[in-house]
Amino acid sequence: METVRIGALELATPLMLSPMAGVTNPPFRQLCREQAEAGIKAAGAHVPSPSTGALKGTFAPAGLWVCEMVTTRALIERRPKTMNMIQPDTCDPVRSIQLYGVSPRVTAEAIRILIEEEWADHIDLNFGCPAPKVTRRGGGSALPWKLDLFREIIQASVEAARKASVKRGFEIPVTAKIRLGIDDTHETWKDAARIAEDLGVSALTLHGRTTAQYYSGRAAWQAIGELVDMVDIPVFGNGDVFDVDDAREMMGSTGCAGVAIGRGAQGRPWIFYNLAAWLHGADVHAQPTLGEVSEIILRHGELAIAHYDDELKAMREMRGHIASYLRGFKLGGQVRDGFARITTLDELRERLSELDASQPYPKAADGRRGRAGAPKRPHLPEDWLDSRELTEKQRAKIAAAEIDVSGG
Ligand SMILES: Cc1cc2nc3c(=O)[nH]c(=O)nc-3n(C[C@H](O)[C@H](O)[C@H](O)COP(=O)(O)O)c2cc1C
C-alpha cells in the first residue's frame, strides 16, 4: 500500500488513535501500537524497525498514536501532571502530541518546548473538543468560529514548529483536528480547512459532528468526502469507526487518506490489529477469548504501573478500562463489582485467573461503544456567535481565561 505523507512524516499504515482525554496515555497508546504492529505481521507485511536512526521521528510504520489533549498553558508552566501526560511510549518511532490552547503566543511556546526538547515528532491542534469547560473559554470546537483567532493560532503554530524543527534536522508537522461547526446553522469546517491548508498545516482530521451534537447521533461522513475534494493535504476521517467494515466504508465512500479511531479502541485495542492487517491486505479478525483478553488486561495493568510508578493509581485507572474490556462477556454482577474495586496487580491477576479463559469472544462486544449521549446547547463565551471576528471584549476575556485553564 502507498504511504501517506504528512509533511516530512511518512505513514506506512494510515491509522491514527484519536486522542481521548483520560484514555490515550502512554500505556494505552503502546497497547494499540503493539496491536497494529502484530496485525501487520499477521498480514505477512514487513514492519520496518522503529529505531533505525535515520527513520526515527519521520517514519510511522503502524500508525500515529496521539497523546490525550494537553493544555498549552499547563505545558509551558511544566505542571507535573502535564509533564507526565506527555511521556512518550518509548518504542513509538513517532511521538504525537495534541495541544489545546486559545493563545497564539502560548501555543507557539508550547510547540517550541515540545520540539526542541524532543517530546514530539508530530503536533496536532485540538479544535474539536465540545466539553463545556473548554468551549465556554472559546477553545476547542468553539474556536474556529472566530476566524481571526483561528488564523493567528494556526500561523503561530506552524511558524513555531518550523523554527524549532531546525534543531531537529527535519520538519515536525502540525496537523489540526476539527468538527463540522458549532451547530447546524454555524458551520466552521470549510473555512477552518482552507485557512489551515493555506497557512501550512500538513493534514486534517475531521470529526463529522457539530459541537452541539457532542457524541450523539451519527457522524456525517459525507462532509469528510467533501473535505477530501476541497484540500490537497491528507484528510483523516473520524467518527463512528468501530470495526474494519466501518473503516472500509468510510475510506471507500470518502476517499480519506486514513482513519482516526477513538471510542472503538476503548477496551478493544485489537481493533488496530484488525485494521492494520486489513490495510496491509489480510482479512483477519481477532476475536480474543476471555483468556486472551485477560492477558491484554494484565499487560495494560503492568504498563500503567510502570507509567505512574504508583500501583493504586494505576489500578484505579484500570477499573474503567476493565469494564470496557469485559463488555459482553458472561460474568455476572458480582465478578464485575470485584474488578471495579481492585487495588493491586496481584489481586487483578487473581481475579482474572478465576475467569473461564475459554469463553469465546461475545457478539455483544462488537459494535458501537463509549460515550454517546444526547445533543446539548453548546456553552460559548458571551455573544460568541454574533460575528466571526473577536470583539475587543472577547479578546480580553479569552486572554484572561487562558491563564485559568487548568488541564492537569
Ligand atoms: C472520553 C473521550 C475523550 C476525548 N478526548 C479528546 C481529546 O482529548 N482530544 C480530541 O481531539 N478529541 C477527543 N475526543 C474525541 C475523539 O478523539 C473522537 O474524535 C470522537 O470520539 C469521535 O471518534 P470515534 O467515533 O472514533 O470515537 C474524546 C472522546 C472521548 C470519548
The ligand as a MOL file (V3000), in Angstrom:
LIG
                    3D

  0  0  0     0  0            999 V3000
M  V30 BEGIN CTAB
M  V30 COUNTS 31 33 0 0 0
M  V30 BEGIN ATOM
M  V30 1 C -13.5360 10.0610 26.5970 0
M  V30 2 C -13.1960 10.8570 25.3850 0
M  V30 3 C -12.1840 11.8080 25.4360 0
M  V30 4 C -11.8440 12.5520 24.2970 0
M  V30 5 N -10.8070 13.4360 24.3570 0
M  V30 6 C -10.3920 14.0480 23.2170 0
M  V30 7 C -9.2090 14.8460 23.2040 0
M  V30 8 O -8.5130 14.9990 24.2190 0
M  V30 9 N -8.8580 15.4430 22.0290 0
M  V30 10 C -9.5990 15.2770 20.8780 0
M  V30 11 O -9.2430 15.8260 19.8380 0
M  V30 12 N -10.6970 14.5160 20.8620 0
M  V30 13 C -11.1020 13.8900 21.9970 0
M  V30 14 N -12.1760 13.0570 21.9560 0
M  V30 15 C -12.8610 12.8260 20.6660 0
M  V30 16 C -12.2720 11.6130 19.9300 0
M  V30 17 O -10.9080 11.7920 19.6400 0
M  V30 18 C -13.0200 11.3720 18.6220 0
M  V30 19 O -12.8770 12.5000 17.8110 0
M  V30 20 C -14.5060 11.1140 18.8130 0
M  V30 21 O -14.7440 10.2310 19.8800 0
M  V30 22 C -15.1460 10.5480 17.5320 0
M  V30 23 O -14.4290 9.4340 17.0760 0
M  V30 24 P -14.8710 7.9210 17.4540 0
M  V30 25 O -16.2700 7.7370 16.9470 0
M  V30 26 O -13.8720 7.0470 16.7560 0
M  V30 27 O -14.8150 7.8080 18.9360 0
M  V30 28 C -12.5530 12.3440 23.0910 0
M  V30 29 C -13.5720 11.3950 23.0410 0
M  V30 30 C -13.9030 10.6590 24.1600 0
M  V30 31 C -15.0000 9.6340 24.0570 0
M  V30 END ATOM
M  V30 BEGIN BOND
M  V30 1 1 1 2
M  V30 2 1 2 3
M  V30 3 2 2 30
M  V30 4 2 3 4
M  V30 5 1 4 5
M  V30 6 1 4 28
M  V30 7 2 5 6
M  V30 8 1 6 7
M  V30 9 1 6 13
M  V30 10 2 7 8
M  V30 11 1 7 9
M  V30 12 1 9 10
M  V30 13 2 10 11
M  V30 14 1 10 12
M  V30 15 2 12 13
M  V30 16 1 13 14
M  V30 17 1 14 15
M  V30 18 1 14 28
M  V30 19 1 15 16
M  V30 20 1 16 17
M  V30 21 1 16 18
M  V30 22 1 18 19
M  V30 23 1 18 20
M  V30 24 1 20 21
M  V30 25 1 20 22
M  V30 26 1 22 23
M  V30 27 1 23 24
M  V30 28 2 24 25
M  V30 29 1 24 26
M  V30 30 1 24 27
M  V30 31 2 28 29
M  V30 32 1 29 30
M  V30 33 1 30 31
M  V30 END BOND
M  V30 END CTAB
M  END
